[in-house]
Amino acid sequence: TNMVLGFEMFPRRVQPVLDRWVAGALTREAFLEEVEWDTVWGYDSALYMPLFDFARMHRLPMMALNVDKALVSRVGEEGWQAIPPEDREGIGDPAPAGAGYLKRLGRMYAVHSDLAAQMPDPDDPGFRRFVEAQLTWDRAMAEALAGARGSPGAPLVVDIVGKGHV
């Protein structure tokens, strides 16, 4: 089967671990430890293990779609433009958020910032950085997926991401 499975929960730096898992070189315990599951993702691994087993059983490449949380946190604190290009893990400038997505991010920001139901001011620097952090995640995953889709043989690319990024 000409298919690649992409996963939001893995930062790109653990790609060699995913490759070793698919090749059958790691136990489940070693795999979860080496991808730093409890630190990087934290949700119950049993929810995802059937997908990982499926990839391994069928020797389907697994792709780490994400960047390190440290980069996203830094964007949230400093803003995208403050991050030197060499610290951006190779990703390009994110596209601006569309109106609907901006509204959804505003609701998320309001909840996280204890603003009750109040939508944030679009010019609020904290909200702008929050949006840029979300767009950094989105851009990183989109670029990885597009890269896989554009590889020789144009495989079917299935991505496992949260509904907030879809």
DSSP file with accessible surface (Angstrom, degrees, kcal/mol):
  #  RESIDUE AA STRUCTURE BP1 BP2  ACC     N-H-->O    O-->H-N    N-H-->O    O-->H-N    TCO  KAPPA ALPHA  PHI   PSI    X-CA   Y-CA   Z-CA
    1    1 A T              0   0  149      0, 0.0     2,-1.4     0, 0.0     0, 0.0   0.000 360.0 360.0 360.0 131.8    0.0    0.0    0.0
    2    2 A N        +     0   0   94    152,-0.1   154,-2.6    58,-0.1     2,-0.3  -0.676 360.0 127.1 -92.4  82.5    1.4    3.4   -1.0
    3    3 A M  E     -a  156   0A  37     -2,-1.4     2,-0.4   152,-0.2   154,-0.2  -0.985  42.4-160.8-142.9 148.1    0.4    5.2    2.2
    4    4 A V  E     -a  157   0A  16    152,-2.5   154,-2.8    -2,-0.3     2,-0.6  -0.993  12.5-147.8-128.0 137.4    2.0    7.4    4.8
    5    5 A L  E     -ab 158  62A  11     56,-2.9    58,-3.1    -2,-0.4     2,-0.4  -0.936  13.9-161.7-106.8 120.2    0.5    8.1    8.3
    6    6 A G  E     -ab 159  63A   0    152,-3.4   154,-3.1    -2,-0.6     2,-0.5  -0.835   3.3-158.5-102.7 141.0    1.3   11.5    9.7
    7    7 A F  E >   -ab 160  64A   0     56,-2.8    58,-2.0    -2,-0.4     3,-1.1  -0.967  17.5-158.4-128.2 124.3    0.9   12.2   13.4
    8    8 A E  E 3  S+     0   0A  16    152,-2.8    -1,-0.1    -2,-0.5   153,-0.1   0.837  89.9  66.7 -59.9 -36.8    0.4   15.6   15.2
    9    9 A M  E 3  S+     0   0A   5    151,-0.4    -1,-0.2    56,-0.1    55,-0.1   0.596  87.8  77.5 -72.5  -6.3    1.7   14.3   18.5
   10   10 A F  E <  S-     0   0A   1     -3,-1.1    56,-2.2    53,-0.2     2,-0.2  -0.885  70.9-141.6-109.6 125.7    5.3   13.7   17.3
   11   11 A P  E >   - b   0  66A   4      0, 0.0     3,-2.2     0, 0.0    56,-0.2  -0.501  31.9-110.5 -74.2 152.7    7.9   16.5   16.9
   12   12 A R  G >  S+     0   0   67     54,-2.4     3,-2.1     1,-0.3    52,-0.2   0.773 111.1  72.6 -56.5 -28.5   10.1   16.0   13.9
   13   13 A R  G 3  S+     0   0  110      1,-0.3    -1,-0.3    53,-0.1     4,-0.1   0.713  93.3  55.9 -65.2 -17.0   13.2   15.3   16.0
   14   14 A V  G X> S+     0   0    4     -3,-2.2     4,-1.8     1,-0.2     3,-1.0   0.353  72.1 109.5 -96.5  10.5   11.7   11.8   16.9
   15   15 A Q  H <> S+     0   0   46     -3,-2.1     4,-2.4     1,-0.3     5,-0.2   0.892  73.9  56.6 -53.4 -42.6   11.4   10.7   13.2
   16   16 A P  H 3> S+     0   0   74      0, 0.0     4,-2.1     0, 0.0    -1,-0.3   0.868 105.4  52.5 -59.4 -32.2   14.2    8.2   13.6
   17   17 A V  H <> S+     0   0   13     -3,-1.0     4,-2.4     2,-0.2    -2,-0.2   0.920 107.9  50.4 -67.9 -42.8   12.3    6.6   16.4
   18   18 A L  H  X S+     0   0    0     -4,-1.8     4,-2.5     1,-0.2     5,-0.2   0.919 110.0  51.1 -60.6 -41.7    9.2    6.3   14.3
   19   19 A D  H  X S+     0   0   84     -4,-2.4     4,-1.9     1,-0.2    -1,-0.2   0.905 110.6  47.9 -62.5 -41.6   11.2    4.7   11.5
   20   20 A R  H  <>S+     0   0   93     -4,-2.1     5,-2.6    -5,-0.2     6,-0.4   0.868 110.3  53.1 -68.1 -35.5   12.7    2.1   14.0
   21   21 A W  H ><5S+     0   0    2     -4,-2.4     3,-1.7     1,-0.2     5,-0.3   0.960 109.7  46.7 -61.9 -51.6    9.3    1.4   15.3
   22   22 A V  H 3<5S+     0   0   15     -4,-2.5    -2,-0.2     1,-0.3    -1,-0.2   0.881 108.8  56.4 -60.5 -35.3    7.9    0.6   11.9
   23   23 A A  T 3<5S-     0   0   64     -4,-1.9    -1,-0.3    -5,-0.2    -2,-0.2   0.574 117.4-114.3 -73.5  -7.7   10.9   -1.5   11.1
   24   24 A G  T < 5S+     0   0   33     -3,-1.7    -3,-0.2    -4,-0.4    -2,-0.1   0.643  80.1 125.0  86.5  16.0   10.2   -3.6   14.2
   25   25 A A      < +     0   0   70     -5,-2.6     2,-0.4    -6,-0.2    -4,-0.2   0.466  60.4  58.9 -90.1  -2.2   13.3   -2.6   16.1
   26   26 A L  S    S-     0   0   15     -6,-0.4     2,-0.1    -5,-0.3    -2,-0.1  -0.965  72.0-130.1-130.3 146.3   11.6   -1.4   19.3
   27   27 A T     >  -     0   0   82     -2,-0.4     4,-2.8     1,-0.1     5,-0.2  -0.410  39.3-105.2 -76.9 166.9    9.3   -2.8   21.9
   28   28 A R  H  > S+     0   0  115      1,-0.2     4,-2.6     2,-0.2     5,-0.2   0.921 122.4  50.3 -58.6 -44.6    6.2   -0.8   22.7
   29   29 A E  H  > S+     0   0  140      1,-0.2     4,-2.1     2,-0.2    -1,-0.2   0.920 112.3  45.8 -62.4 -44.5    7.7    0.4   26.0
   30   30 A A  H  > S+     0   0   26      2,-0.2     4,-3.0     1,-0.2     5,-0.2   0.908 112.0  52.8 -65.7 -40.0   11.0    1.5   24.3
   31   31 A F  H  X S+     0   0    0     -4,-2.8     4,-2.1     1,-0.2    -2,-0.2   0.960 111.2  45.2 -58.7 -52.1    9.0    3.2   21.6
   32   32 A L  H  <>S+     0   0   36     -4,-2.6     5,-2.4     1,-0.2     6,-0.3   0.875 115.4  48.2 -63.2 -36.1    6.9    5.2   24.0
   33   33 A E  H ><5S+     0   0  156     -4,-2.1     3,-1.2    -5,-0.2    -1,-0.2   0.940 112.0  47.9 -68.6 -45.5   10.0    6.1   26.1
   34   34 A E  H 3<5S+     0   0   73     -4,-3.0    -2,-0.2     1,-0.3    -1,-0.2   0.786 111.4  49.1 -71.2 -27.4   12.1    7.2   23.1
   35   35 A V  T 3<5S-     0   0    1     -4,-2.1    -1,-0.3    -5,-0.2    -2,-0.2   0.462 109.2-127.3 -86.6   0.4    9.3    9.4   21.6
   36   36 A E  T X>5 +     0   0   81     -3,-1.2     4,-3.5    -4,-0.2     3,-0.9   0.902  40.6 176.5  56.8  45.8    8.9   10.9   25.1
   37   37 A W  H 3>XS+     0   0    6     -5,-2.4     4,-2.4     1,-0.3     5,-2.3   0.871  71.1  50.3 -50.3 -50.6    5.2   10.2   25.0
   38   38 A D  H 345S+     0   0  140     -6,-0.3    -1,-0.3     3,-0.2    -2,-0.1   0.806 120.5  36.3 -64.9 -27.5    4.4   11.3   28.5
   39   39 A T  H <45S+     0   0  110     -3,-0.9    -2,-0.2     1,-0.1    -1,-0.2   0.884 123.0  39.9 -88.4 -44.8    6.2   14.7   28.0
   40   40 A V  H  <5S-     0   0   17     -4,-3.5    -3,-0.2    -5,-0.2    -2,-0.2   0.873 139.0  -1.0 -78.3 -38.6    5.4   15.3   24.3
   41   41 A W  T  <5 -     0   0   45     -4,-2.4    -3,-0.2    -5,-0.4    -4,-0.1   0.753  67.9-169.5-120.8 -59.6    1.7   14.2   24.2
   42   42 A G      < +     0   0   45     -5,-2.3    -4,-0.1     1,-0.3     3,-0.1   0.185  42.2 122.4  89.7 -20.8    0.5   12.9   27.5
   43   43 A Y  S    S-     0   0  144     -6,-0.2    -1,-0.3     1,-0.2     2,-0.2  -0.366  83.6 -72.8 -69.6 161.5   -2.8   11.4   26.5
   44   44 A D    >   -     0   0  100      1,-0.2     3,-1.6    -3,-0.1     4,-0.4  -0.332  40.2-146.6 -57.5 120.4   -3.3    7.7   27.2
   45   45 A S  G >> S+     0   0   30      1,-0.3     4,-2.1     2,-0.2     3,-1.5   0.776  92.7  73.1 -63.8 -24.0   -1.1    5.9   24.7
   46   46 A A  G 34 S+     0   0   62      1,-0.3    -1,-0.3     2,-0.2    -2,-0.1   0.783  88.9  61.8 -62.2 -24.4   -3.6    3.0   24.6
   47   47 A L  G <4 S+     0   0  119     -3,-1.6    -1,-0.3     1,-0.2    -2,-0.2   0.781 116.7  28.8 -69.5 -26.1   -5.9    5.3   22.5
   48   48 A Y  T X> S+     0   0   42     -3,-1.5     4,-1.8    -4,-0.4     3,-1.1   0.616  94.1  90.4-109.3 -19.6   -3.2    5.5   19.8
   49   49 A M  H 3X S+     0   0   11     -4,-2.1     4,-3.3     1,-0.3     5,-0.3   0.852  82.2  59.6 -55.5 -38.0   -1.4    2.2   20.0
   50   50 A P  H 3> S+     0   0   84      0, 0.0     4,-2.3     0, 0.0    -1,-0.3   0.897 107.1  48.0 -59.0 -34.8   -3.7    0.5   17.5
   51   51 A L  H <> S+     0   0   63     -3,-1.1     4,-2.3     2,-0.2    -2,-0.2   0.915 113.0  47.0 -68.4 -42.1   -2.7    3.1   14.9
   52   52 A F  H  X S+     0   0    0     -4,-1.8     4,-2.2     2,-0.2    -1,-0.2   0.910 113.3  48.8 -65.6 -41.6    1.0    2.6   15.7
   53   53 A D  H  X S+     0   0   35     -4,-3.3     4,-3.3     2,-0.2     5,-0.2   0.898 109.3  53.3 -63.5 -41.2    0.6   -1.2   15.5
   54   54 A F  H  X S+     0   0   90     -4,-2.3     4,-2.1    -5,-0.3     6,-0.2   0.931 109.1  48.5 -59.0 -46.4   -1.3   -0.9   12.2
   55   55 A A  H  <>S+     0   0    0     -4,-2.3     5,-2.6     1,-0.2     4,-0.4   0.925 115.1  45.0 -60.5 -44.1    1.5    1.1   10.7
   56   56 A R  H ><5S+     0   0   54     -4,-2.2     3,-1.0     3,-0.2    -2,-0.2   0.929 111.2  52.2 -66.2 -45.4    4.1   -1.4   12.0
   57   57 A M  H 3<5S+     0   0  135     -4,-3.3    -1,-0.2     1,-0.3    -2,-0.2   0.878 120.3  34.2 -60.1 -37.5    2.1   -4.4   10.9
   58   58 A H  T 3<5S-     0   0   97     -4,-2.1    -1,-0.3    -5,-0.2    -2,-0.2   0.309 107.6-122.0-101.6   5.7    1.7   -3.1    7.3
   59   59 A R  T < 5 +     0   0  145     -3,-1.0    -3,-0.2    -4,-0.4    -4,-0.1   0.862  52.5 164.6  53.0  42.2    5.2   -1.3    7.2
   60   60 A L      < -     0   0    5     -5,-2.6    -1,-0.2    -6,-0.2   -56,-0.1  -0.764  42.6-110.1 -88.2 129.1    3.5    2.0    6.6
   61   61 A P        -     0   0   65      0, 0.0   -56,-2.9     0, 0.0     2,-0.4  -0.322  27.4-149.0 -58.8 137.3    5.8    5.0    7.1
   62   62 A M  E     -b    5   0A   2    -58,-0.2     2,-0.5   -47,-0.1   -56,-0.2  -0.922  11.9-154.5-105.5 136.0    4.9    7.1   10.1
   63   63 A M  E     -b    6   0A  31    -58,-3.1   -56,-2.8    -2,-0.4     2,-0.7  -0.948  13.9-137.0-119.6 130.6    5.7   10.8    9.9
   64   64 A A  E     -b    7   0A   4     -2,-0.5   -56,-0.1   -58,-0.2   -49,-0.1  -0.740  25.5-179.7 -79.7 114.7    6.3   13.2   12.7
   65   65 A L  E     +     0   0A   0    -58,-2.0    79,-0.3    -2,-0.7   -57,-0.2   0.681  46.7  77.4 -91.2 -20.1    4.3   16.3   11.7
   66   66 A N  E     -b   11   0A  10    -56,-2.2   -54,-2.4   -59,-0.6     2,-0.2  -0.297  65.1-130.3 -98.8 173.0    5.0   18.7   14.5
   67   67 A V        -     0   0    3    -56,-0.2    -1,-0.1   -55,-0.1    -2,-0.1  -0.669  50.2 -74.0-106.7 168.9    7.7   21.0   15.8
   68   68 A D    >>  -     0   0   39     -2,-0.2     4,-1.4     1,-0.1     3,-1.1  -0.372  36.3-125.4 -64.6 143.7    8.9   21.1   19.3
   69   69 A K  H 3> S+     0   0  100      1,-0.3     4,-3.0     2,-0.2     5,-0.2   0.798 108.2  69.0 -58.3 -28.7    6.5   22.6   21.9
   70   70 A A  H 3> S+     0   0   74      1,-0.2     4,-2.2     2,-0.2    -1,-0.3   0.885  98.8  48.5 -60.4 -38.3    9.4   24.9   22.9
   71   71 A L  H <> S+     0   0   10     -3,-1.1     4,-2.5     2,-0.2    -1,-0.2   0.946 112.4  47.6 -66.7 -45.2    9.2   26.7   19.5
   72   72 A V  H  X S+     0   0    9     -4,-1.4     4,-2.3     1,-0.2    -2,-0.2   0.922 112.8  49.3 -63.3 -41.4    5.4   27.1   19.8
   73   73 A S  H  X S+     0   0   66     -4,-3.0     4,-1.6     1,-0.2    -1,-0.2   0.911 109.9  51.4 -62.9 -41.4    5.7   28.4   23.3
   74   74 A R  H  X>S+     0   0   73     -4,-2.2     4,-3.2    -5,-0.2     5,-0.5   0.910 108.8  50.4 -64.0 -41.1    8.4   30.9   22.2
   75   75 A V  H  X5S+     0   0    0     -4,-2.5     4,-2.3     1,-0.2    -1,-0.2   0.922 109.0  53.2 -61.6 -40.8    6.1   32.1   19.4
   76   76 A G  H  <5S+     0   0   25     -4,-2.3    -1,-0.2     1,-0.2    -2,-0.2   0.812 117.2  37.5 -63.9 -29.3    3.4   32.6   22.0
   77   77 A E  H  <5S+     0   0  139     -4,-1.6    -2,-0.2    -3,-0.2    -1,-0.2   0.845 135.0  17.3 -88.2 -38.7    5.7   34.6   24.2
   78   78 A E  H  <5S-     0   0   90     -4,-3.2    -3,-0.2    -5,-0.2    -2,-0.2   0.651 103.0-113.9-111.2 -23.5    7.6   36.6   21.6
   79   79 A G    ><< -     0   0    7     -4,-2.3     3,-0.7    -5,-0.5     4,-0.4   0.040  32.0 -84.8  94.7 152.1    5.7   36.5   18.3
   80   80 A W  G >  S+     0   0    8      1,-0.2     3,-1.7     2,-0.2    -1,-0.1   0.896 124.2  55.7 -59.5 -45.7    6.7   34.8   15.0
   81   81 A Q  G 3  S+     0   0  140      1,-0.3    -1,-0.2    -6,-0.1    -2,-0.1   0.765 100.5  60.7 -65.0 -22.1    8.7   37.7   13.7
   82   82 A A  G <  S+     0   0   52     -3,-0.7    -1,-0.3    -4,-0.2    -2,-0.2   0.628  85.1  91.3 -78.6 -12.3   10.9   37.7   16.8
   83   83 A I  S <  S-     0   0    1     -3,-1.7     5,-0.1    -4,-0.4   -12,-0.0  -0.729  83.1-125.3 -87.4 119.0   12.0   34.1   16.1
   84   84 A P    >   -     0   0   39      0, 0.0     3,-2.4     0, 0.0     4,-0.3  -0.333  22.9-115.7 -60.4 143.3   15.2   34.1   14.0
   85   85 A P  G > >S+     0   0   91      0, 0.0     3,-1.6     0, 0.0     5,-0.5   0.846 114.9  60.4 -50.8 -35.3   14.8   31.9   10.8
   86   86 A E  G 3 5S+     0   0  151      1,-0.3     3,-0.3     2,-0.1    -3,-0.0   0.676 104.2  50.9 -70.5 -12.9   17.4   29.5   12.0
   87   87 A D  G < 5S+     0   0   68     -3,-2.4    -1,-0.3     1,-0.2    -4,-0.0   0.321  86.7  86.5-101.3   5.8   15.3   28.7   15.1
   88   88 A R  T X 5S-     0   0   25     -3,-1.6     3,-1.9    -4,-0.3    -1,-0.2   0.259  97.6-119.6 -93.1  12.0   12.1   28.0   13.1
   89   89 A E  T 3 5 -     0   0   64     -3,-0.3    -3,-0.1     1,-0.3    -2,-0.1   0.799  67.8 -63.1  54.6  29.6   12.8   24.4   12.5
   90   90 A G  T 3 <S+     0   0   70     -5,-0.5    -1,-0.3     1,-0.2     2,-0.2   0.495  98.4 136.4  82.6   2.9   12.7   24.9    8.8
   91   91 A I    <   -     0   0    9     -3,-1.9    -1,-0.2    -6,-0.1    49,-0.1  -0.579  47.5-127.0 -89.1 151.4    9.1   26.0    8.5
   92   92 A G        -     0   0   24     -2,-0.2    -1,-0.1     1,-0.2    51,-0.1  -0.189  44.2 -64.6 -83.5 178.6    8.0   29.0    6.4
   93   93 A D        -     0   0   89      1,-0.1    -1,-0.2    46,-0.0     2,-0.0  -0.468  58.0-118.6 -66.1 128.4    5.9   32.0    7.4
   94   94 A P        -     0   0   28      0, 0.0    42,-0.1     0, 0.0    -1,-0.1  -0.339  25.3-113.5 -66.1 147.6    2.3   30.9    8.3
   95   95 A A        -     0   0   63     40,-0.2    44,-0.1     1,-0.1     3,-0.1  -0.447  44.1 -90.3 -71.9 153.7   -0.6   32.2    6.3
   96   96 A P        -     0   0  122      0, 0.0     2,-0.2     0, 0.0    -1,-0.1  -0.317  47.0-100.4 -63.6 152.5   -2.9   34.6    8.1
   97   97 A A        -     0   0   22      1,-0.1    35,-0.0    -3,-0.1     2,-0.0  -0.523  36.5-121.1 -72.7 137.4   -5.9   33.1    9.9
   98   98 A G     >  -     0   0   46     -2,-0.2     4,-3.0     1,-0.1     5,-0.2  -0.281  31.3 -99.7 -70.3 166.6   -9.2   33.3    8.1
   99   99 A A  H  > S+     0   0   89      1,-0.2     4,-2.1     2,-0.2     5,-0.1   0.893 121.7  47.2 -58.6 -44.3  -12.1   35.0    9.8
  100  100 A G  H  > S+     0   0   58      2,-0.2     4,-2.1     1,-0.2    -1,-0.2   0.911 114.5  46.1 -65.6 -41.9  -13.8   31.8   11.0
  101  101 A Y  H  > S+     0   0   40      2,-0.2     4,-3.0     1,-0.2     5,-0.2   0.914 110.4  53.9 -67.8 -39.9  -10.6   30.4   12.3
  102  102 A L  H  X S+     0   0   63     -4,-3.0     4,-2.3     1,-0.2    -2,-0.2   0.908 108.6  49.8 -60.8 -39.9   -9.7   33.7   14.0
  103  103 A K  H  X S+     0   0  126     -4,-2.1     4,-2.0    -5,-0.2    -1,-0.2   0.927 111.3  48.1 -65.0 -43.6  -13.1   33.7   15.7
  104  104 A R  H  X S+     0   0   94     -4,-2.1     4,-2.1     1,-0.2    -2,-0.2   0.920 112.1  49.2 -63.7 -42.3  -12.6   30.1   16.9
  105  105 A L  H  X S+     0   0    1     -4,-3.0     4,-2.9     1,-0.2    -1,-0.2   0.876 107.0  57.1 -64.7 -34.3   -9.2   30.9   18.2
  106  106 A G  H  X S+     0   0    0     -4,-2.3     4,-2.4    -5,-0.2    -1,-0.2   0.909 106.4  48.6 -61.7 -41.2  -10.7   34.0   20.0
  107  107 A R  H  X S+     0   0  122     -4,-2.0     4,-2.0     2,-0.2    -2,-0.2   0.918 112.4  48.5 -64.8 -41.8  -13.1   31.7   21.8
  108  108 A M  H  X S+     0   0   62     -4,-2.1     4,-2.4     1,-0.2    -2,-0.2   0.930 112.2  48.7 -62.5 -45.1  -10.2   29.4   22.8
  109  109 A Y  H  X S+     0   0   34     -4,-2.9     4,-1.9     1,-0.2    -2,-0.2   0.896 108.2  54.5 -62.3 -41.0   -8.1   32.3   24.0
  110  110 A A  H  <>S+     0   0    3     -4,-2.4     5,-2.9     2,-0.2     6,-0.4   0.915 110.4  46.1 -60.4 -43.4  -11.0   33.7   26.0
  111  111 A V  H ><5S+     0   0  104     -4,-2.0     3,-1.1     1,-0.2    -2,-0.2   0.941 115.3  45.7 -65.4 -45.6  -11.3   30.4   27.9
  112  112 A H  H 3<5S+     0   0  136     -4,-2.4    -1,-0.2     1,-0.2    -2,-0.2   0.746 116.0  46.7 -70.2 -22.8   -7.6   30.1   28.5
  113  113 A S  T 3<5S-     0   0   44     -4,-1.9    -1,-0.2    -5,-0.2    -2,-0.2   0.249 110.3-116.3-104.2  10.4   -7.3   33.7   29.6
  114  114 A D  T < 5 +     0   0  152     -3,-1.1    -3,-0.2    -4,-0.2    -4,-0.1   0.877  69.6 139.5  56.4  40.2  -10.3   33.8   32.0
  115  115 A L    > < -     0   0   51     -5,-2.9     3,-2.0     1,-0.4    -4,-0.2   0.255  52.6-143.7 -92.3  11.0  -12.1   36.3   29.8
  116  116 A A  T 3   -     0   0   85     -6,-0.4    -1,-0.4     1,-0.3    -3,-0.1  -0.385  67.8 -27.3  58.5-129.8  -15.4   34.5   30.3
  117  117 A A  T 3  S+     0   0   98     -3,-0.1    -1,-0.3    -2,-0.1     2,-0.3   0.427 107.1 121.3 -93.2   0.6  -17.4   34.7   27.1
  118  118 A Q    <   -     0   0  136     -3,-2.0    -3,-0.1    -8,-0.1     0, 0.0  -0.473  62.1-131.3 -71.4 128.9  -15.7   37.9   26.1
  119  119 A M        -     0   0   82     -2,-0.3   -12,-0.1     1,-0.1    -1,-0.1  -0.576  28.8-111.3 -76.1 141.6  -13.9   37.8   22.7
  120  120 A P        -     0   0   14      0, 0.0    -1,-0.1     0, 0.0   -10,-0.1  -0.331  33.0 -97.7 -71.3 155.5  -10.4   39.3   22.8
  121  121 A D    >   -     0   0   95      1,-0.2     3,-2.3     2,-0.1     6,-0.2  -0.575  29.8-134.2 -68.2 126.7   -9.5   42.5   21.1
  122  122 A P  T 3  S+     0   0   79      0, 0.0    -1,-0.2     0, 0.0     6,-0.0   0.759 106.3  53.6 -58.7 -21.9   -8.0   41.4   17.7
  123  123 A D  T 3  S+     0   0  115      4,-0.1    -2,-0.1     5,-0.0     3,-0.0   0.474  76.7 120.5 -91.7  -1.2   -5.2   44.0   18.4
  124  124 A D    <>  -     0   0   52     -3,-2.3     4,-2.6     1,-0.2     5,-0.2  -0.477  62.2-142.9 -63.1 120.8   -4.4   42.6   21.8
  125  125 A P  H  > S+     0   0   63      0, 0.0     4,-2.3     0, 0.0     5,-0.2   0.866  99.2  54.0 -57.4 -36.5   -0.7   41.6   21.5
  126  126 A G  H  > S+     0   0   14      2,-0.2     4,-2.1     1,-0.2     5,-0.1   0.917 110.3  46.1 -64.1 -42.0   -1.2   38.5   23.7
  127  127 A F  H  > S+     0   0    8     -6,-0.2     4,-2.7     2,-0.2     5,-0.2   0.924 110.7  53.0 -66.7 -42.3   -4.0   37.3   21.4
  128  128 A R  H  X S+     0   0  117     -4,-2.6     4,-2.5     1,-0.2    -2,-0.2   0.919 110.9  46.8 -59.8 -41.7   -2.0   38.0   18.3
  129  129 A R  H  X S+     0   0   81     -4,-2.3     4,-2.3     2,-0.2    -1,-0.2   0.890 109.9  54.0 -67.9 -37.3    0.9   35.9   19.7
  130  130 A F  H  X S+     0   0   35     -4,-2.1     4,-2.2     2,-0.2    -2,-0.2   0.937 110.4  46.8 -59.6 -46.3   -1.6   33.1   20.6
  131  131 A V  H  X S+     0   0   13     -4,-2.7     4,-2.8     1,-0.2     5,-0.2   0.934 110.8  51.8 -62.0 -44.7   -2.8   33.1   17.1
  132  132 A E  H  X S+     0   0   59     -4,-2.5     4,-1.8     1,-0.2    -1,-0.2   0.880 107.7  52.6 -61.3 -37.1    0.7   33.0   15.7
  133  133 A A  H  X S+     0   0    7     -4,-2.3     4,-1.8     2,-0.2    -1,-0.2   0.932 111.1  46.3 -63.9 -44.9    1.5   30.1   17.9
  134  134 A Q  H  X S+     0   0   23     -4,-2.2     4,-2.4     1,-0.2    -2,-0.2   0.917 111.8  51.3 -62.8 -42.2   -1.5   28.1   16.6
  135  135 A L  H  X S+     0   0   22     -4,-2.8     4,-2.9     1,-0.2    -1,-0.2   0.815 104.0  58.8 -66.9 -28.4   -0.6   29.0   13.1
  136  136 A T  H  X S+     0   0    0     -4,-1.8     4,-2.5    -5,-0.2    -1,-0.2   0.942 108.3  45.0 -63.9 -47.0    3.0   27.8   13.7
  137  137 A W  H  X S+     0   0   51     -4,-1.8     4,-2.3     1,-0.2     5,-0.2   0.946 114.8  48.7 -58.6 -49.1    1.6   24.4   14.5
  138  138 A D  H  X S+     0   0   32     -4,-2.4     4,-2.6     1,-0.2    -2,-0.2   0.919 112.5  47.4 -58.8 -46.7   -0.7   24.4   11.5
  139  139 A R  H  X S+     0   0   85     -4,-2.9     4,-2.8     2,-0.2     5,-0.2   0.920 110.5  52.0 -63.3 -43.9    2.0   25.5    9.1
  140  140 A A  H  X S+     0   0    0     -4,-2.5     4,-2.0    -5,-0.2    -1,-0.2   0.940 114.1  42.6 -58.9 -46.9    4.5   22.9   10.4
  141  141 A M  H  X S+     0   0    7     -4,-2.3     4,-2.6     2,-0.2     5,-0.2   0.913 113.7  51.4 -68.6 -40.6    2.0   20.1    9.9
  142  142 A A  H  X S+     0   0   53     -4,-2.6     4,-2.8    -5,-0.2     5,-0.2   0.918 110.3  49.1 -62.6 -43.0    0.7   21.4    6.6
  143  143 A E  H  X S+     0   0   53     -4,-2.8     4,-2.4     2,-0.2    -1,-0.2   0.911 111.7  48.9 -63.6 -41.6    4.3   21.6    5.2
  144  144 A A  H  X S+     0   0   16     -4,-2.0     4,-2.2   -79,-0.3    -2,-0.2   0.931 113.4  46.8 -63.9 -44.0    5.1   18.1    6.4
  145  145 A L  H  X S+     0   0   34     -4,-2.6     4,-2.5     2,-0.2    -2,-0.2   0.921 112.9  48.7 -64.2 -43.8    1.9   16.7    4.8
  146  146 A A  H  X S+     0   0   65     -4,-2.8     4,-2.0     1,-0.2    -1,-0.2   0.899 110.0  53.0 -63.5 -39.3    2.5   18.5    1.5
  147  147 A G  H  < S+     0   0   48     -4,-2.4     4,-0.3    -5,-0.2    -1,-0.2   0.910 110.8  46.1 -62.6 -41.5    6.0   17.3    1.5
  148  148 A A  H >< S+     0   0   10     -4,-2.2     3,-1.3     1,-0.2    -2,-0.2   0.922 112.2  50.6 -66.9 -41.9    4.9   13.7    1.9
  149  149 A R  H 3< S+     0   0  135     -4,-2.5    -1,-0.2     1,-0.3    -2,-0.2   0.842 110.6  50.4 -65.4 -32.3    2.2   14.0   -0.7
  150  150 A G  T 3< S+     0   0   67     -4,-2.0    -1,-0.3    -5,-0.2    -2,-0.2   0.431  87.9 109.4 -87.4   2.2    4.7   15.5   -3.2
  151  151 A S  S X  S-     0   0   44     -3,-1.3     3,-2.4    -4,-0.3    -3,-0.0  -0.284  88.1 -67.0 -74.5 164.0    7.3   12.7   -2.7
  152  152 A P  T 3  S+     0   0  127      0, 0.0    -1,-0.2     0, 0.0    -2,-0.0  -0.202 126.1  21.8 -53.1 134.9    7.9   10.1   -5.5
  153  153 A G  T 3  S-     0   0   59      1,-0.2    -2,-0.1    -3,-0.1    -3,-0.1   0.363 103.7-117.3  87.4  -5.0    4.9    7.9   -6.1
  154  154 A A    <   -     0   0   49     -3,-2.4    -1,-0.2     1,-0.1    -5,-0.1   0.900  40.4-152.1  37.1  71.1    2.5   10.5   -4.5
  155  155 A P        -     0   0    4      0, 0.0     2,-0.4     0, 0.0  -152,-0.2  -0.226  21.7 -97.9 -68.1 158.8    1.4    8.3   -1.6
  156  156 A L  E     -a    3   0A 101   -154,-2.6  -152,-2.5     2,-0.0     2,-0.6  -0.647  43.4-152.5 -68.4 128.6   -2.0    8.6    0.1
  157  157 A V  E     -a    4   0A  29     -2,-0.4     2,-0.5  -154,-0.2  -152,-0.2  -0.950  12.8-171.5-114.2 120.8   -1.2   10.7    3.2
  158  158 A V  E     -a    5   0A  51   -154,-2.8  -152,-3.4    -2,-0.6     2,-0.4  -0.948   9.4-157.8-110.7 126.4   -3.5   10.2    6.2
  159  159 A D  E     -a    6   0A  69     -2,-0.5     2,-0.7  -154,-0.2  -152,-0.2  -0.877  11.2-154.3-111.9 140.1   -3.0   12.6    9.0
  160  160 A I  E     +a    7   0A  42   -154,-3.1  -152,-2.8    -2,-0.4  -151,-0.4  -0.919  40.4 142.5-109.2  99.2   -3.9   12.1   12.6
  161  161 A V        -     0   0   32     -2,-0.7     5,-0.0  -154,-0.2    -2,-0.0  -0.943  53.0 -92.2-136.6 160.2   -4.5   15.6   14.1
  162  162 A G    >>  -     0   0   31     -2,-0.3     3,-1.8     1,-0.1     4,-0.9  -0.308  39.3-111.2 -70.4 155.4   -6.8   17.2   16.6
  163  163 A K  T 34 S+     0   0  186      1,-0.3     3,-0.2     2,-0.2    -1,-0.1   0.767 113.3  69.0 -62.6 -22.7  -10.0   18.8   15.3
  164  164 A G  T 34 S+     0   0   31      1,-0.2    -1,-0.3     2,-0.2   -59,-0.0   0.774 104.6  41.8 -66.3 -23.6   -8.6   22.3   16.1
  165  165 A H  T <4        0   0   38     -3,-1.8    -1,-0.2     1,-0.1    -2,-0.2   0.651 360.0 360.0 -96.5 -18.8   -6.0   21.9   13.4
  166  166 A V     <        0   0  135     -4,-0.9    -2,-0.2    -3,-0.2    -3,-0.1   0.931 360.0 360.0 -66.6 360.0   -8.3   20.4   10.7
